[in-house]
Amino acid sequence: RHYLVSPLMILAAIAIFYLILGLTGTTILQATELGLMFEPFPAGALWQPPPLDQLHNVEWRAILGRSAEIATLILISSITLLLYASGVEVSTGREINLNQELRASGFANLVAAFSASPPGYVIVTMSVLSNRLGANHRLVGLLVAFFSGLVMFFGAPLISFFPKPVLGGVLTFLGLTFLVEWLVEGLRKLSRADYLMVVVIMLAMSVFSLLTGLAVGIALAVALFIIEYSRVPVVRHILSGRSLRSRVQRPQPQTELLHREGKQLLILELQGYIFFGTANRIYEQLKQRLEEHPEAPLRVVMLDFRRVNGVDASAALSFVRLKRLLRNHGVILAFIQLAHQVQRQLERDVLTRADQESWRLFPDLDHGVEWYEQLVLEGEAGREASILAQPGVVQAGQERGGLALVFAALLAEAEQEEIGDDQGLLHLMNYLERVELQNGALLIRQGEPQPYLYFLEAGEITVEYQTGDSHVVRLESGGPGAITGELSFYLGIPAPATVRAARESILYRLPANDLHSLEREHPHTAALLHRFLLKKSGRRVLNLLEAMETLLD
């Protein structure tokens, strides 16, 4: 492994060659006739400048007629360069910047084109030989270019003195090195499929040609990639309406109904590039689900494309089959967060107007789940839950609407805990301040102090979070009875999110100072309020834990 071993062996082989010639009385001319040495090169430089003065005689039409061959040559040269550079990287164990190799080879080929040179790229044998000799400095390449230039311009006769057996021995040594590395050591390092591909490529190159072996290798690699990639799970997560809820706040009866009916919503979070192999796996998976669990029918299937890189044309046909399968079972197919290019691909065969009732399209998963929840609430069970969510006559003179929902929940809490302070709930109105907002008006700004607890009486509010890159994410949306601002209100920190009115809204707010007064004057009412808000936060945590448990399965 010493760096002097190989060059000394080459020099020793040359010396032994000439020693044998001397001992046997063989002249250089006789050795040349026996094929042991190169034929003498013509005198003068090997390289001659191109006859630029003859450019006017060029038949440009003939060259243009060979455009297909020229383009093929460029493509093959580029692929060969990448394959050779990757081969050098594997053999030497050193990282190679392929972009840099492409730029350097492209520039070198442009310059060499002015001297009518054929395409050139990395020489695997010399690169590996230099690495094995320990000559890893870029000075090696410069010296090779320098001496090659000397030979081209001045030293052509010197080539005829180099023994062919020595050159053949070096090439045989490098060839055997590659054979040992890929055929012998590869049997232990490579998988069966990869090793078989190496053997087939070697046989194709040996029987036919280098380009044939490259073509066979690329075809086998593509086929192997398709087979292996089709085995990669395209479904990242499987969720249901029970484990994933929209960010819309709803009264407890409706929340319980949505939890029960959530099993009829199936969400598949997809990932990677979808082609016919992976798309067919989605189809087979859903077909198996429908056949094996007829007792638990589905109502909506959502395909989340947020992590999908692309879809090929063959995958679209699988989605047509999937849509037809679900439609026959009375299931709606929803597509979530399609990229513009993917949507255009699916619009021709999948997202068609003729059967628009069987599919839906949503910008993100949150709005899709919200649509499903609204679909459930518009049914008979949903109307019953809405009636339960609306209190009857609470107390004379008490506000109706959102506050009525909150007071009804507090009364239920008081009955459950046997705290009989109904009058205290009426007195709570004395601590609340009325706030009216126009559509789009800000209620709370992210990062600013927020010493109020808000109860939505009428209208709708949206909670938004702005990320570091100014991307706005909807965290929550609520109608009458929604409560917001509790985090900054209790913790005394700047508001973690922005709250704005989604339409004209009426709210009541409880200042932090007035809460202290409520705790002194009506401790039972304050305790009920704290307990109610604590349970509300606890339910949020449970929903998050349930979603996390589903994602971790």
Disulfide bonds with the S-S distance in Angstrom:
none
